[in-house]
Each structure stands twice: as C-alpha cells, then as structure tokens.
C-alpha cells in the first residue's frame, strides 16, 4: 500500500504536515514522493526525501516554475527544483524507481520529455537505455552515480512521460510495458 502526494499533503495540522501524519498512522505504507508537489506545497523536497528515505522506493520527478495558481511543468532540469540534490538525498538501498512525469507543459510535451531524458543522462543522473518494443524505439532512463553501487536501481518513465517513435508517429507507452522491469 502506497501514497502519492500532491501539494495539499503539505498543509499543516497542529504544526505537522498531513504527509507526516499519514506516514505515522500507516507505518507499513511506502511513499512515492512527488517532488514537484512537495515543493509547491512549500516543503523542501530534499529535506522530505532525507527524512523519509527509508520509505521511498519511488520518487516522482517533476520540475516547474512553482508559480501559485499555475500548475505547469517544465522539462526536468529546467525548472526551480534541485533535481541532483533531491536524488542524492534518497537511500540507494531503498530507492528502486524514479518516475518522470509532466502533467501539463507550456512547451511541446514530447520535446519536454526528450529534454528531460537528455538532462538526466547528460548530467550523470540517469543512463540512457534504448530498447525496441514492438517496433517502437523506446527510451528508458536508468540511474547512475551512487545508485549503481546499490545494485539494479532503475528509473522507468511513467505513461505521461514515456515516448517512442514509429515511422515519425509519437506514441505513449505505459510503464507496465517496460520490458526491463523485473
């Protein structure tokens, strides 16, 4: 059983984040921390990841300008979040997947996904892995850096961020079709 947060889980009740209350009340629950919504809720994603790293097998990586009333994302690495610091705060023995997603984007969505992929791979945060899935050229980022010491830490894209091309046609491919997932 797991939790995927949005910004309202970082509202406070009696001086505590709702997110922290939920984790305390469900000690066996894991969390897929959405780092963009964490920051949008005025919490520090690096601190939240560091504090809860033993419960974070998944990080939901998004980026954006963090403008009130405007929920528009950017390519990962081109917004205001410190993606390398967020990833570094995770426990490499717990973190299994990073999910890249763009809910809405003022630029071309597919270009933003490609730019996110390039950012992750060119900065040593992910390793490019191109596979052919039913004739579709599919890019799957995978972690490098300190996470390679932890074994097989992988980072498939979510369906909103996964992409492939076949004869110039852009296609979305859901995570569950990722042939590298064990």
JODATA-V801405 format. One record per residue. N is the residue number from 0. PSI is psi in radians with two decimals (NA if undefined). D_LAST is the distance of its C-alpha to the last C-alpha in whole Angstrom. Layout:
n=[N;N]
psi=[PSI;PSI]
d_last=[D_LAST;D_LAST]
This chain:
n=[0;1;2;3;4;5;6;7;8;9;10;11;12;13;14;15;16;17;18;19;20;21;22;23;24;25;26;27;28;29;30;31;32;33;34;35;36;37;38;39;40;41;42;43;44;45;46;47;48;49;50;51;52;53;54;55;56;57;58;59;60;61;62;63;64;65;66;67;68;69;70;71;72;73;74;75;76;77;78;79;80;81;82;83;84;85;86;87;88;89;90;91;92;93;94;95;96;97;98;99;100;101;102;103;104;105;106;107;108;109;110;111;112;113;114;115;116;117;118;119;120;121;122;123;124;125;126;127;128;129;130;131;132;133;134;135;136;137;138;139;140;141;142;143;144;145;146;147;148;149;150;151;152;153;154;155;156;157;158;159;160;161;162;163;164;165;166;167;168;169;170;171;172;173;174;175;176;177;178;179;180;181]
psi=[2.29;2.92;2.26;2.10;2.86;-2.96;-0.54;-0.31;-0.10;0.29;2.80;2.53;2.11;0.72;0.14;2.48;2.49;-0.66;-0.84;-0.66;-0.77;-0.77;-0.67;-0.65;-0.31;1.33;-0.34;-0.03;2.40;2.95;2.41;1.55;2.14;1.86;-0.56;-0.86;-0.52;-0.87;-0.69;-0.53;0.18;0.45;2.75;1.97;-0.61;-0.79;-0.72;-0.73;-0.82;-0.77;-0.60;0.32;-0.44;-0.18;0.23;1.40;-0.21;2.38;2.28;1.80;2.10;2.84;2.81;-3.06;-0.13;0.80;2.22;2.37;0.01;1.86;1.14;2.29;2.84;3.02;2.51;2.27;-0.19;0.08;-2.66;-0.10;2.53;1.43;-0.80;-0.71;-0.65;-0.84;-0.69;-0.45;-0.27;2.74;2.03;-0.31;-0.18;-0.76;2.13;-0.70;2.57;2.27;2.11;2.24;2.51;2.04;-0.75;2.55;2.34;-0.32;-3.13;2.15;-0.80;-0.64;-0.69;-0.65;-0.79;-0.71;-0.64;-0.78;-0.83;-0.73;-0.85;-0.75;-0.72;-0.36;0.19;0.27;-0.31;2.72;2.24;2.43;1.79;2.26;2.74;2.10;1.86;0.70;0.15;2.23;1.97;2.24;2.24;1.91;2.57;2.59;2.60;-2.68;-2.51;-0.34;-0.33;-0.46;-0.34;-0.07;-2.37;1.30;2.11;2.80;1.32;2.68;2.70;3.00;-0.51;-0.40;-0.25;2.53;2.77;2.87;2.40;2.02;0.74;-0.09;2.25;2.36;2.59;2.47;2.04;2.66;-0.70;-0.20;0.05;2.00;-0.21;-0.18;2.29;NA]
d_last=[19;19;22;22;25;28;31;33;31;33;36;38;39;42;41;37;34;33;29;31;32;29;27;30;30;27;26;23;21;19;20;18;22;23;25;27;28;29;31;33;34;35;33;32;28;28;30;28;25;27;28;25;22;21;20;18;15;15;18;19;21;24;28;31;35;35;38;39;39;37;33;33;30;30;27;26;28;31;32;33;30;29;26;26;27;25;22;24;25;21;20;18;17;16;15;11;12;15;16;19;21;25;26;30;31;35;34;32;28;27;28;27;24;24;27;24;22;24;25;22;22;26;26;23;21;18;18;18;15;17;15;17;16;18;21;20;20;17;17;14;15;14;16;18;21;21;17;17;18;16;13;10;11;10;12;11;15;16;17;21;20;18;20;21;24;25;29;30;28;26;23;21;17;15;12;10;11;9;8;6;4;0]
